[in-house]
Amino acid sequence: MKAHFLPWPFASEVARRTKCGIPEEGGHVEKWQLALDMIDETRMWGIDVPLVVADGGYGDAAACRLGLEERQLGYAVGISTTTTVQPEAARPHAPPCSGRGPRPQPVHPESAKTVKKLVIGAGKQAAKPVQWREGSRPGTGRSGVKRMYSWFVALRVRPAGREIRKAADGPELPVRRLLAQWPATEPEPVQFWLSNQPADTPPATLVRTAKLRRRIEHDYREMKQALGLAHFEGRTWRGRHHHVTLVSAAHAFRTLQRLTRSPKETASA
């Protein structure tokens, strides 16, 4: 039987994958798709996912936001300053028909704007003060600690983009909530989020939801620094997955221990 050899560099890549024990079906998957897959697996276990918060690595992907909406999940996700939207009042209009060819499809008369331009256009006077949680530094309030506080602009917008238009039910783009943090000391907004929470959600609730991502950062830092997630130095697929699994189990155990202890015990630990 005649041997078939894979052309270089594919043959060397296959050899490295085989040496590391990477399954043949293992390949690149976008980060946002991995997140949706994990949500699906979590729900298969019978665990409810009431809300999703994420940074711009996920929020900037329209496919990720659409995937969350297909799963009927609420979200508050970070987005970059270049994400484009239409104002809530924007409506598409059909251009006049010339009588030749297919009838023109409705389009928005003005191009979509970036979220940064739209918020700056609304003006700093649109920003409202919001306190969203207690900090770690001593304060003068009744709680004895300083509360986290800043100014935020909340607008109703219509996210734009080819994927959004294709998924929309009709010519009008869906309305979503745009949240921007605009500290009083800054000349322009510094952070942005998109959310599909109900229209009557108070801005303070929207801010607290968006800021919940701090909990994720705290847990990730604990897993990396205290439990050794970043300390793996192996070279195999199976070894890496064993390491991550054990770290995740240790973190879950520590979290459960913390939740079952009283606040006084936690503070003195």
C-alpha positions in Angstrom: 0.0 0.0 0.0 1.4 3.4 -1.0 2.0 5.7 2.0 0.4 9.1 2.1 2.4 11.9 3.7 0.9 15.2 4.9 2.7 18.2 3.4 4.9 20.4 5.6 4.1 22.2 7.9 0.8 20.3 8.5 2.6 17.1 9.2 4.8 18.6 11.9 1.7 20.2 13.5 -0.1 16.9 13.6 2.9 15.3 15.2 3.0 18.0 17.9 -0.7 17.6 18.5 -0.4 13.8 18.8 2.6 14.1 21.2 0.5 16.4 23.4 -2.5 14.1 23.3 -4.8 16.7 21.6 -8.0 15.0 20.2 -8.4 15.1 16.5 -11.7 17.0 16.9 -10.1 19.6 19.0 -9.6 22.9 17.2 -10.0 26.6 17.5 -13.3 27.9 18.9 -14.0 31.6 19.4 -14.0 32.7 23.0 -17.6 33.9 22.9 -18.7 30.5 21.4 -16.9 28.7 24.3 -18.9 30.9 26.7 -22.2 30.0 25.0 -21.2 26.3 25.1 -20.5 26.5 28.8 -23.8 28.2 29.5 -25.6 25.4 27.6 -23.8 22.7 29.6 -24.5 24.5 32.8 -28.2 24.6 32.0 -28.1 20.9 31.0 -27.1 20.2 34.6 -30.3 21.8 35.8 -28.6 25.0 37.0 -30.4 28.2 36.3 -28.5 31.1 34.6 -30.4 34.2 35.6 -28.1 36.8 34.0 -24.9 37.1 32.1 -22.2 39.7 32.6 -19.1 39.9 30.5 -16.4 42.2 29.3 -15.8 43.6 25.8 -14.2 40.4 24.6 -17.7 39.0 24.5 -19.9 42.0 24.2 -18.2 43.3 21.1 -19.2 40.1 19.3 -22.7 40.6 18.0 -23.0 36.8 17.6 -22.5 36.4 21.3 -25.2 38.9 22.2 -27.6 37.2 19.7 -26.8 33.8 21.1 -27.7 35.0 24.6 -31.0 36.4 23.3 -31.8 33.2 21.5 -31.4 31.5 24.8 -33.7 34.1 26.4 -31.0 35.2 28.8 -30.6 38.7 30.1 -27.2 40.3 29.9 -25.1 43.4 30.6 -21.9 43.1 28.6 -19.0 45.5 28.1 -18.5 47.0 24.6 -15.7 49.0 23.0 -16.1 52.7 22.1 -16.3 51.8 18.4 -19.5 49.7 18.7 -22.1 51.3 16.4 -25.7 52.0 17.2 -28.7 54.0 15.9 -30.7 56.3 18.3 -33.9 54.8 19.5 -35.9 57.3 17.4 -34.2 56.2 14.2 -36.5 54.6 11.7 -35.6 53.0 8.3 -37.2 54.5 5.2 -37.6 52.8 1.8 -36.0 54.9 -1.1 -38.2 55.8 -4.0 -38.8 53.0 -6.4 -37.4 53.7 -9.9 -39.7 51.2 -11.5 -36.9 49.0 -12.5 -35.6 46.0 -10.7 -36.6 44.9 -7.2 -38.2 47.3 -4.8 -35.6 49.0 -2.6 -35.3 47.7 1.0 -35.8 50.2 3.9 -32.6 51.8 5.1 -31.7 54.3 7.8 -31.2 57.7 6.3 -28.2 58.4 8.5 -25.2 56.2 9.2 -24.9 54.5 12.6 -22.8 56.3 15.2 -20.2 54.9 17.6 -21.5 54.6 21.2 -18.8 57.1 22.2 -20.1 59.8 19.8 -23.7 59.2 20.7 -23.1 59.6 24.4 -20.9 62.7 24.0 -23.7 64.1 21.8 -26.1 63.5 24.6 -23.9 65.7 26.8 -22.5 65.4 30.2 -25.7 66.9 31.6 -27.3 63.5 30.8 -25.1 61.8 33.4 -26.7 60.9 36.7 -24.9 59.9 40.0 -25.1 56.3 41.0 -23.7 54.4 44.0 -23.4 50.7 43.3 -21.6 48.9 46.1 -19.5 49.3 49.3 -15.8 49.6 48.7 -12.9 48.4 50.9 -11.7 51.8 52.2 -13.0 53.5 55.4 -15.7 56.0 54.8 -17.8 58.5 56.7 -21.2 56.9 56.0 -23.3 54.8 58.3 -21.7 51.6 57.0 -18.3 52.8 57.9 -16.8 52.1 54.5 -16.6 54.2 51.3 -19.2 53.5 48.7 -18.3 53.2 45.0 -19.8 56.2 43.2 -19.7 57.7 39.7 -21.8 59.3 37.0 -23.6 57.3 34.3 -25.5 58.0 31.1 -28.3 55.5 30.2 -29.8 55.7 26.7 -32.1 53.5 24.7 -30.4 52.6 21.4 -30.7 50.3 18.4 -27.4 48.3 17.9 -26.3 48.3 14.3 -24.3 45.9 12.1 -24.9 43.3 9.5 -25.5 40.4 11.9 -28.0 42.4 13.9 -29.9 43.4 10.7 -30.0 39.8 9.5 -31.3 38.6 12.8 -33.9 41.4 13.2 -37.6 40.5 12.8 -38.4 43.2 10.2 -36.6 46.3 9.0 -36.4 48.0 12.4 -33.5 47.2 14.6 -34.2 46.0 18.2 -34.0 48.5 21.1 -31.4 47.8 23.8 -30.0 49.7 26.8 -26.7 51.6 26.5 -24.9 52.5 29.7 -21.8 54.7 29.8 -19.7 55.7 32.8 -18.7 59.3 32.6 -16.9 60.4 35.8 -17.2 64.1 36.7 -13.5 64.5 36.5 -13.2 63.1 32.9 -13.7 65.0 29.7 -15.4 62.0 28.0 -17.0 58.7 29.0 -14.6 55.9 30.0 -16.6 52.7 29.9 -19.6 51.3 27.9 -22.1 48.4 28.3 -25.0 47.1 26.3 -27.9 45.3 28.0 -31.2 43.7 27.0 -32.8 44.2 30.5 -36.4 45.5 30.5 -37.1 49.1 29.6 -38.3 49.9 33.1 -35.0 48.7 34.8 -33.8 51.7 36.9 -30.4 53.0 35.9 -29.0 52.2 39.4 -30.0 48.5 38.9 -28.4 48.6 35.4 -25.2 50.0 36.9 -25.0 47.4 39.7 -25.6 44.6 37.2 -22.9 45.8 34.8 -20.4 46.2 37.7 -21.0 42.6 38.9 -18.2 41.6 36.6 -15.8 42.7 39.3 -16.8 39.5 41.1 -15.5 37.5 38.1 -12.2 39.3 38.1 -11.9 38.7 41.8 -12.5 34.9 41.4 -10.2 34.7 38.4 -7.4 36.4 40.4 -7.9 34.1 43.3 -7.8 31.0 41.0 -4.6 32.2 39.4 -2.7 33.5 42.4 -4.0 31.6 45.4 -4.9 28.2 43.8 -2.3 27.9 41.1 -4.3 28.1 37.9 -1.4 29.9 36.2 1.2 27.6 37.6 0.7 24.7 35.2 4.0 23.8 33.4 3.0 20.5 31.7 2.8 19.8 28.0 -0.2 17.6 27.6 -3.9 18.1 26.8 -5.0 15.7 29.5 -2.6 17.2 32.1 -3.8 20.7 31.5 -7.5 19.7 31.8 -6.8 17.8 35.0 -5.0 20.9 36.4 -7.9 23.3 35.5 -10.5 20.8 36.9 -8.7 20.5 40.3 -8.3 24.3 40.6 -11.9 24.8 39.7 -13.0 22.2 42.4 -10.8 23.9 45.0 -12.2 27.3 44.2 -15.8 25.9 44.4 -15.0 24.4 47.8 -13.5 27.7 49.1 -16.5 29.6 47.8 -19.0 27.3 49.5 -17.0 27.6 52.7 -17.1 31.4 52.5 -20.9 31.4 51.8 -21.7 29.1 54.8 -19.7 31.2 57.3 -21.0 34.2 59.1 -19.8 37.7 58.0 -17.9 38.0 61.3 -16.0 34.7 60.7 -15.2 35.7 57.2 -13.8 39.1 58.3 -11.6 37.5 60.9 -10.3 34.8 58.7 
